[in-house]
Structure formats: C-alpha cells, structure tokens
C-alpha cells in the first residue's frame, strides 16, 4: 500500500466545503453557505469565522506568511493570526483563482489582459508576473511548479515549471488533474475533480491514484502540513490521509524504548521510532502533547545546533542556540529518512515510540572542534534596502576551495545556504573566508560583496548567522536590457537613499528627446521590469526615434550618472 495509507473521514458534510487550507494545526474550509469554518480536534469542533467576511463564497483558501487568505468574487480577504475580523486587501476585483507559496500570493486575472499577478506584502500591492494562467503554485527544489497553460492562455492540464521566481514558465509534461496541486516530502499530489487524488514521485513523469478510503472521488481541493494530506470532496466532506505512520498501540506494534547517542560534531541521523516521548537527562519532551510529531526544534532542544533535512528535493535548515531555534524553518523528523545534525557535545537520547526505521550510524571519527566540517550553514537576513528585486539570489563562495553555492533569498529577505558533502569531505576549515554576493535573477550584481571568516566558534556550531547589507553605495544606472533594442528596453538603476529622480534621454546629436519624472523612488535596486525605467523608443511627442547610440542621464538627489544605450531598427 502506498505510504499515504488510507483516507479517514473528518466529517463536515453540511454545509459542504468548496475550498480548504491548513494553518497551525487547524483545517480551514470555505463552505457552500458562503462562510469560512475552522475545524479542530480532528474535525470534532467546527468554528464559524464570519466577522468581516462578505458572505461571498470563498472559492479559494490559502495560507501565506502566517495568515489565511480567501479568494472571492469581491476580492481577496485576509484573516490574521489570533482570529477575526477578516480584512479586505487592496485586491477588490474578482479573485476566485487565488494561490500561494511561501509568503507570496498569486491571483489569476481573468479579465483582459489575462495573466497572473503576485503580491509579496500580504495583498497590499500586486505586480504582473506572467501572461499565462498560473494556478496552484508550489515550490520543489530550486524551482516553482504550477498547473496552467503556456501559450494559448487558457487553463489546461499541464505541469509548469519556473526557475526565475515565477516570471517565466515552461511546460514539464501533462498532469492528470487541474483542480489543486500540493507537494509533500518530494511527492506531488493533484486533485482531479471526478477522478479523486493522484500522486507523482517523479516530478510529473508518471501519476498513480491514491483513493483508498475515499467514499467519493469528486475531489477539488487539497492541503498538507507535511505530515498529513487533506482532501475536500464535493458534498462528501473532508478526508485526511497520513503521510507518516501514526502510533497504533496494538499487539503487533507495541511501544518500545530505544537508547542511543548522537555523537559530537556533524553526523547523519534518522529516528529509530515513530516517537511518542524523547528526552535526555536534562530535558524530556512528550511528543503526543506537543503536536504528535517529532520536529527539528525538538532536536535543537535536546542539544543540536543545526538540523538539515535531506528530503523533499531541497535542503531545509533549522539553526539553534542554547536549545532554542533562532533561525530557519521547522519541519517533521520523519522515521527512516535522513537528516544532518550537529551536536556540540554527545547527546544521550532515550526515545519511546513505535517501531519504524533505524538509526543511521555516524561516520567513524566524527568531526572534532578545530577540524574541518563536511556540513556548514551560512544564514541570516538581507537588510538596508527598501527595494530588493524579486527573485534575488545569494552566492556564497569559499575563497580557499573556489566552491560556490547559489540560493534564493526568501520573501522575508532571509537566506540559508547549506554547504554539505555527504561523502564527508571537508567543505570548510577554520580560517576559511566565505565571500557573499547578492545577485538579481538576471545576474545583476547588487551592492558590494561581503565576507566572513570561519572561526573555531562558528566551526563548532557548524553555522554562521549574518546580517547582509543590501544598501547601494551610490546612485547609478545599470546596464539596460535588451541592448541594442527594438522597440523597447528597460533601464535598471540603484539609489542609496529615497530621492526624487528624473531620467533624460538624449539622441546622438545631444538633444533631449525624452524625459521621465519618476517622482520619489525608494532606496535599493530597481532592476525588475516593474521597477526599472521602460523606454519604448519614442520621444516626448510620441514619435518613433531613429537608430543610433543614445545617452541616458539620471539625477536622483546628489546622484548623477550617464550611460549609453543603442537602438537598432
């Protein structure tokens, strides 16, 4: 039987749900009576969330940045942590096709011009990112995936992929359904409508049904918290399928106790049991009373300074200090799956639970303080610029080895760059200099490079936490794209402080042909098409200018810069 086991009915059949999402241990469902409900206690409790809601059907429910968002015919509404009332965002037109990933929101614009919009600030502002209808966006590895279409702009059953933060999309292959898409532990799940739920463990190359236990196959919405998969069925209620084994104390699966040691330094780890309790001489954690699943922050409470997940097609990282998780994301520690942990001293662990999996032994001769490490994390936040391009990336290079790693900067401007070698080769040694450089998704260098030296304390912790400045050192123009161009080009720029900015374009004879008053621009890097200066090759009178080399002049406060661009008709 597939690892989803079987579906369990959680009730909620009247009014029947039309959308579903998951946040902080509760299932949220938009229902046919134009209200939103919160299901708690495995569906035994149903709480109405009506204050501030427009009594409009919540055709889409998503979570982003710790809040619940509802897509309705009257726009997008937000429910902050802590409860009601709902608040309307700046999106007031029809938003029944609303989606989310990380902290970003996506909405499909069905009115002309059709396409997809994105918001990174909780729905307060929206930018156009695609001409296609992109729906059900998920992240897997270093790419985004979605259900949508590519050329004809009509909704289709195609799995799409974007490697640049959602600006351009390519078709990966056919997908068996189009109503919802989620990914959990490296497996894609799709709601097919009348055909139930299908899964793909090979990024869409093949799909298999996982419908055992569903009383009806009419499935139109999915949600997951990583440990469980939830399905909303048409007039059949909400179902849950466990993605990880749940304890079942019966004669064939008796609870057991295992004692083992996590060695000092970096090691590979897999939990030997589906844990119900875990502890050391200093701390005991009742897993069943704190969420029911062993999590990364529990290993940090026991003494780990770093926990890295090797699953889900990407590295996920949690960093701790003195038993408290201080950076990264929390995630389940699932039985029989591999993780990298760093212990500051040997951790003698006692675990109670139900059999599943085995401990992956640490390598012989684990790393000791002062020796090289085969795992290390560079993490922190980007600060100092009001405007940072969407899809910005961070390049971390070891000056000694020349090895470089590129990772995306998160929507909250956080970054975590795991440097690992699972063959146990050293990735850093004491004294190594790590150089950090911010880049736009198109390769523009954003500000000056910075560097940090790995000392004995960082090596012992197997991580370094940094605050990386992205404040430009001066105002200047950046290379336009495309160049030469016909008929239009985008002229990126950077400013160190908020300033009133005017751009003037001069023809080959030195005559001003176009003036663009940008008003007050924020400090930072304005390189995306939505932020850069766009010139359509026309003068102030709207007339097309001829081929040749033109000069662009910017004035922003005390900053002044000139750059050449070329038109090739």
N, C-alpha and C positions, 0 to 999 in steps of 0.2 A: 504494500500500500504506500502511496506517496507520503512524504513527510507531513503533508497538511492533515493527515489522519482523516477525520470525518467532520462534517459540519454539525454544529449544535445550535438549535433554535433558541433565540433570546426573547422571542415574543414580539410585541409591538406590531400588531396586525391591523389595528383600527384606532385612529386613522392610519392608513398605510404610509410608510416613508417614501419620499421621492429622491432624497439625497442623504449623504452620510459622511461624517468625518470623525476624527478621533483626537482628543487632547486631554493630557493629564489624567489618564485612567478612565475617562468617560467617553461614551459614544454620543455624538450629536446627530440628530436626524431632523431633516426638514420634511414635514408631513403634508398629506393631501388636504388638511384643513387649514392650510396657509399659516401654520405656526411651526416653531422650532422647539424640539424637545431634547433634554439631556437624559441619557439612560445611564443609570448607576447600578452597582451591585449586581452585575451580570444580567441586567435587564429587569430586575425586580422593582426598581424605582424609576419613575418617569417624571421629570420636572419640566414644566412649561416655561419657556423663555420668550415671553410675548411683549414685555415693556419696550417701547420704541420701535418695534417691528411693524412694517407697513401692512400686515395682513395680506401679504402677497406671497405666492408660492416660492419657497426657497429652492429653485431649480438646481442650484449648486451650493454645496457647503465645503469649505476648505479651511485649513489651518495654516497660518504663516506668522512667524515672529511671536508666538505665544498667544495669538488671538484667533477667534473663529470669524470667518467672513462668509456672508450669504450673498449669492448672486440672484437677483430678482429682476422682474420686468421694470422696476423703478430704480434700478441701480445696485450698487454694492453697499452692504451694511456690515458693520464691524461690532463684535462683542468682545470687549477686553477681559483679561483675567479678573476674576472677582465678581463677574455676573453682570446683570442688566444695569442700565438700559442699552439697547442697540443704538449705534450712532451711524448716520449716513456718511459715507466718504464723498470725495469730490466727483465720483463716477455716478451720475444721476440718470443716464440713459440705460436702455435695456442691457442687462449683463447676465443673462441666464446661462451663458457659457463661461464660467469663471473657474480658474485653476490656480494652483500654487506649487512652488517648490522652494525649499529653504525659507527665506524671508520675503521672497518675491511673489507678486500676484500677476497672473496672466488673465486677460479677458479677450474674447473673440468679438471683433467689431463686425456685425453682420450687415450694417448699413454701409452704403458706399462712402468712401472707398473701403472695401473689405480688407481685413487683415487681423493682426494680433497686437495688443497693447500690453505693456508691462509697467508695474509700479514697484519701486523699491522702498517706499516710505509709507506703507500701510494704506495705500489707496488715495493719498493726498494729491499725487501727481502721476501722470501716465505718459509713456513715450511709446511710439510705434516701433516695433522691432521685427515685424515680418509681414509680408503681403499674403502669406498663406494662413489658413485657419489652423492654428496650432492648439491642440487640446490635450489635457491630462499630462502635463509636463512632469517628468521625474528625472532625478539625477542618478547616473550609474557610472562609476569610474570618473573619468575626466570629461564626460560629455553629458548633455541633456537628451532625453528621449521623449517622444510625444506621439499621439495619434493625430494624423492630419493629412493634408494634401500638399503637393509641392508646386505644381504648375497651373492646374486648372482652377485653383482657389475654391474648390468645393470639398465638403467634408468627405473624406474617403477612409478606407480601412488600410492604411499604410503606416508602418512604424517609421518615424522620422528621427533623425539624429542631428544635433547641433554641437559643434566643437568650439564655438566662439561666444558662449553665453546666451545663445538664443537669437542671434542676429540673422544667421543663415542656416538653412535646414537641407538635409539630403535624405533621400529615401533609403532605408535599410532593407526593407522587404515587406511582404504582406503580413497583416495581423488579422487574427480571426474575428476580432470584435472591435467596436469603436466607442462603447459607452463609458468605459473608465479604464484606467491603467495605473497600477501601482507596482513598486519593486520592493522586495524584502529579501535580505540575505542573498543578493545576486540573482534572484528569480523574478521574472516578470509575470504579473497576473493581469488578465484582461476580463472585463465584463462584456459578454457578447450579446446581452439582451435576451432573446428567446433560447439561446444555447447554453446558458449557465456561465461558469467560470473556467478559463483555460490558463495554463501556465507554460512558460518557456524558460528553460535553464540555459539556453544557448543564444541569448540576445536576439530572439525572434526568428532564429533559423527553423525551429520546429515548435509546435504547440500541442499540448495534451489536455484533455478535460480533467477537472478535479471537482466533481459534483456529488461525490458520495455523501448522502445525508441531507441534501437539499430537497425539500418537499416540492419545490417548484424551480424550474430552470430559468425563469424570467428574471434575470439579474441585471441591474442597471447602474449600480454604484458599489465601489469598493473602498475600504480604508484599512490601514495597517499601522500598528505601533511597533513593528519589528518582531514581536513575539506571537501575535495573533493576526489573522486576516478576517475582516468583517465584510459581509455582503448584504446589500439591501435588495430584496426581491419584490417584485410587483405584487402587491396585495398579499404577500406571504410572510412579511415581517423581516427581521434582521437575524442573520446567522453568523456564527463565529467558527473559524477553523484554527486550531492551534498549529503554529509553525515550529514550536518546540515542545518536547514531551512534558506533560503535566504530571505531577505526582499522583499516583493511584495506589494507596496502601492496601494491597490485597495479598493473597497468599503467594502469588507468583512474583510479586515485586515488593519485597519487604524493605523498609527503611534500613539503611546501613550507615556506619560511621567509618570515615577514612582519615588517617593522619598522614600528612606529607609535608615536605618543606619546599618553599620557593627559595632558591639559592640567592646569595648576594650577587648583584650585578644584573646584566641583561640575560634573559632566558626565554625559551618558548614554553607556553603554558596552555593546558586545556583542562577544564574542570572534570574530575572523575565521576561526579554525580550530578543529577539534577537537584541542586541544593535546596534544602529547607532551612538549615542553620549553618552558619560558618563563623569561625572565630579563632582567636589566638589567646594567649594568656592575658593580654591586656584588653581585648575587646571581643564581644560576642554580638552577632547580628542574626536576628530572627527573620529570615528571608520572607517567610509567608506572611509576616505582619508589616512588611515594608514594600509591598508591591508584587511579591510572588516570584521574582526573577532576580538571579544574581547579576549585578550590574558592574560596570567599570569602576564607579565611585566606591563600591564595596571593597574592591581590591586596593584602592587608594587608602581607604580607612584602615585596612589591615597592614599597610606599610609600603605599598608600591608608589613610586614617584612618576612612573609613566606606564600607561596601558595603551597598546596599539592593536587595533583589530586588523586581521589579515583577510577578512572575508568581504563580501558584498561588492567585489570588483574595485574597491578603493581602500585606502588607508583611513581609518578613523582613529582619533587620538584623544586621550584624556590625560591631563597633567595634574599632579597633586603636590601639595606642600604640607608637611606635618599632619597627614591624614585627612586633608581637606582638598577636594577637587577645586582647582583655581582656574583652569583653562581647558577648552576643548569641548567635546560632546560626550554625553553619557550614552552607553549602549549596552545591550544584554551580553553577558558572558555565557554563550550557549554551549551545552555539552558537546564534546567531540570536535570542536572547532578550535583552530589555533590562534593564539594571541602572543604578542611580545610584551613582557613586563620587565620592569627594572626595580629591583629591591635594594634599598640602602644597607640592609643587613639581612641575614637569613630570617625568613618568616615561617615559623612552625604553625601550620594550619590544621585545625580539626573541622571536618565537614560532615554534616548529616544530610542524607538525601536518598534518592532512588537511583539505582544503577543506570549508567549511560555513559559510554566513552571511557577514556583512560588518560592518565597524565602523560603529557609529552615530556620526556626527561630533559633536563637542562644539559647543555654541552659539557663535556669534561673540561675541567679547569675554567670555570666561569670567570668573566672579567673581574678584575680587582681594581680598586681605586688607583689611578695613575696609569693604568694600561689603556690600550686603545679600546674603543667600543664599536660593536657591529650594529648598534642601533642608537640613534640620537634624534631629537626633535628640536627644530627651530620654530618657535611660535610667538605670537604677540598680536599687536594691533597697529594699523596704519593711522597716523594722526597728522594734523597740521594743514590739511587742505579741505576746503568746503566742497570742491568738485573733484571727484575721482572718477575716471572713465569706468563705465560698466564693463565687466569682464577683465578688469585689471589683474595682472599676474605678478608673482614674485619669483625671481630667480635667485637661488642660493647656490653658491659655488665654493668649493673647498680650494683655497689658493695653493695648497700643497699638492693635492692629487689632480686638480683640474676637473673633478667630477662636479656636475651641476644638476640641479633639480628645479623644475618649474611647477608652480602650483597656483591655483586660482585664489584670489583674495575674496573672502566671503562678503555677503551683503552687509554684514555689520562691520566690515573692514578688518575682520580677524583673519589670521592665517596660521596654519600648522603644517610644517614641512617635515615629514618623517624621512630620515636618512637611514636606510636599513640595507643589510646584506645578509640574507638568510643562509649563506654559506659560511657565515661567521667571520668574514673578512673585515678588517678594520675600516670604518667609514670616517672616524675622527680619532685623533690622538691629542693628548694635552699639548697646547701650544698652537694647534691649527687655527688659521684665520679663515673665517667664513665671510664671504662677501655677498651682500644683499642688494638687489637692484629691482625696482618696480618697473614694470613694462605694461603698456596698453596691449589689448588683444591683437593689435596690428603691428606691434613691435616698437612703438614709440618709447623712448627712454623717459621715464617720469622722475625727474629730480636727480639728485646726486646719489651715487652708490654709498652704502654704509658698510661697516664691517664689525665683526665681533670676534674676540679671541676666546677659544675654549680653554678654560682653566680647570684646575682639579675639582672645584666645587661643581661646575657645570657637567664635567665628565661623570662625576659620582651620581648626580641627579639624572643624567642622560637627557638633559634638555636645557634650553636657554629661553627665557622669556624676554622679549624685546618690545620697545615702543619705537616704531619706524616712522620717521618724519617724511611726509609727502608734500611739504610746503615748498613751492618753487623758489629758487634763489633770486629770480628776477622775472620781469615780464618780457616775453619774446614770442615771435611767430615760429611755428614748427612747419616742417615740410608738408606742402599741400598734397592731396591725393584726389584723383589721379593727376599726374603731371608728366608730360603735356596732357591737356584735356580738351574735350569737345563732347557735349556742350557745357558741362558744369564741373565744378570742383569744390572741394571742402578744404578750408584753411584752418587748421588747428592752431591753438595758441595756449600760452600759460601766463598767469598773473600771480604775483606774490601776495597782493593784498586786494581786497574789494576796491574796484576802481571804475570810473566812468570811461568807457572805451569807444573809440572811433577808428574805423578802418577805412582807408582811402586807397583806391586802385588807380594807378597811372598807366597810360598807354606808352608805346615805345618812344613817343616824342616828348614824354614827360607831362602830358596833360592829364588832369584828374578826370576820370570817366565815371567813377562810381564811388559813392560814399555810403558807408553803413554805420549807423549810430546804434551801438549795442546797449546803450544805457549803462547801468551799473552791473558789472559781472563779478561773480564770486571768485575768491582766490582758489587756485588749483589748476588742473589740467583739463582743457576743453578740447578734446580730440575726437569724441564720437560725433556722428553726423547730426545728432540732435543738439550738440553744444558748439561745434565748430562753425566758422563763418562759411556760408554757402554763397558761391558766386555762379550765376547762370550764364556768364559771358555776355552780359548786356550792360549798357551804360545807364545813367540815371533816367534817360528818356525812354528806356525800354528797347533800345535798338541793339541789334547784334553787332559786336565789335569784331574786328578782323584778327587774323592770325598774327602771332608775334610774341615777343617777350615783354611781359608787364611787370610792374613793381607794386607790391602790396606794402602799405605803411600802416603800422598800428601805433596808437597813442593811448596809453592807459595810466592815468596818474603821472608819475615821473618816468614811467617806462616808455621807451621808443625803440622800434625795430622796423627793419625793411627787409623784404625777401622777394626774390624773383620767381615768377611763375610763367608758364608758356601755354598759349592756345595754338592748337594745330587743327585748323578747319579742313 
